[in-house]
Amino acid sequence: MSAGVDLDSVSANFGSFRAVDCVTIHIRPGEFFSFLGPSGCGKTTILRMISGFINPSEGKISIGGQDMRGIRPNQRPTALIFQNLALFPLMPVWENIAFGLEVRGVDRKERRAKAEELLRLVDLPGAGEKSIAQLSGGQKQRVAIARALAVEPQVMLLDEPLSALDLKLRQHMRAELRAIQKRTNVTFVYITHDQGEALAMSDRVGVMSHGKLQQVAVPQEIYNSPANGFVASFVGENNIFSGRIGSVSGNAAQFETTIGTFKAMVGPNAERAASAKLYVRPEHARLVSQRINGENAIPVEVADVAFEGNFISIQARDPGGRILVSEARNDGQASVPSRGEKLLMVFDPQRAVILADETPMLSAASG
């Protein structure tokens, strides 16, 4: 069974420092929801408030419709997985998994049966008698997940659990975590600073900065339609141009910069913002020898070409000496320019967006 989590105007203050600033969000039952943001943005503080280890300075947290005020961490329908996993090295795997059941007074036979069931769920059948030292990093992660599931939580809270793993293992464990969450239908609230993790695993993502929610949306919308400049620059790469908005026609505008005026789409609140910039993702920028009707163009000189495996990254210098980046798929059709070659970087106005630097606050409509 899973439960929804509601944060209603929740804030957390540590002295004069406001770690979380008036966050309102509804996390749906059975959802894989990730809070994404840089270190110090308040995401771990939110997790600890949901778990009950920190009390909100303001606002209310509910789980499954029940107000959590005054309810201790061990009385909440949650399980928390820390970054360091906190497994017991002197206990065999099955006892690690069944520890929470032992605390609750469940007899040994039932505990062992539940541990074996969960080992099968996390694809570690027959590993019950192994010591923790015999396990790989990924296997330890699965044991920690099984231990958390043993107490049948309605909400699983995960604080950057993959951060200590190498890249290949992290990618593998993303798929494992997603599969386990879908098999159990437990609500997952996941904390990460890794955009790849958040986009690959989540049903929805909440991007945070300076204690505020900047955008809440499905991964595709977060990447393709960022709400502001912070989201655009934190999630994925961008060529960013400073300047000012000129004439506006509908949802399109002229954006005036020191290297030219470009046509682009106007993002949310950009016209009213004190500061806005133009964003073009490298995969939407191409290098060509001649202008293309209807597309923006910047004269550039190729500075470097980097082979990245599935794509080719090309760095080019604009007339102001700034480095811009274009990406081409490594599909055998891409034309790779030479260093020093003079070309035009072109991009479709429909693929360029003018965004406000940051959204002051996200409303409760994010549910």
C-alpha positions, 0 to 999 in steps of 0.5 A: 500500500502507498500513500500520498505526501502533501507539503502545505507552505512548508518552511524550515529555518535554522537560525537566520538561515531559511533552508526551505522557503514556503514549499507546497507540493502534492506527491501522489500515491505510488509516484516516483517523485524526485527533488533535484537541485544543487547542494544546499538547495533544501532538498535533504531538509525536505526529506528529513521533515517528511521523515520526522527528524526535523520539524517544519518551522512553518506549514504542514506535512501530511502523509496519506491525508494524516497530519504528521505534527507530533508523530515521531519518525518511528511512528510514521509510515515511512522508511529512509535510506541514507547515503551511507546505507547504514548496514550492520556488518556483523549480521548476515544479509537476511538479519539486516533485512529483517532487523526492523521486524525483529524490533517489532517483535516478529518471530524468527521464522516469519522474519526469515521468510520475509527476508527471503521474499524480499531478496527475491524481489531485489534479485538477490535470491540465496544471498541471505547467509552472506556477510555484508562484506561479501557484497558488491556496492550494487548488492548492498544498495539492494539489501538496504532497499529490501530492509526498508521494504521489510517494514512495509512503508507507504512512503520510501525516502531515499537520500542520494543512495547512488552517489557513492557508486561508479557510473556504470553501476549507477546507471544499472541501479537506476533501472533496478530502483525504478523496477522495484518501485513499480513492482511494489507501488510504494511511493518513492521520494528521491533526493538527488543532485544528478539530473540523469538520475532524476530524469531517468527514474522519476514520474515527476521532478521538482527542481529546487534552488535556494530553498524554493521550488522552481518547477514541478513537471514530468521529466520531458517537460523539465528538459524541453520546457524549463520554467526559467533560466535556473532550470534550463542551465541546471538540467542539461547544457545550454548556450546562454546569451545575455541581452534584452527583449526587443519587439514581441509578437505573440509568444515570439520576440526579438532578443538583442545581444552584442553579437546580433539580434535573434528570433526566439520564443518567450518563456514564462514570466520572461517579459516581466522579469528584471533579467532574462537570457536566451537559451539554445541547447547544443543539440539544437545548434548546427554548424553550416557553411551558408545561411538557412532561411528563417534560422538565426545565424552566428559566424563562428570559428571551430575551436575544438572537436570532442568525440563523446561516443554517441555524439560529437561535441563541437566548440566554436568561438563567436565574434566576441570570443565566447565559446559556443557548443554544438552537438551532432549525433554519431550516426555516420551521417554527421559532417565533422569540421576541422579546427580553425574552420569558419562556419555559421552556427544556426538554430531554429527560433522555435528551439530557442527560448528567452527565460527569466533568470529564476522564478521567485516562488512556485504556487500550489498549482504544482500538484 
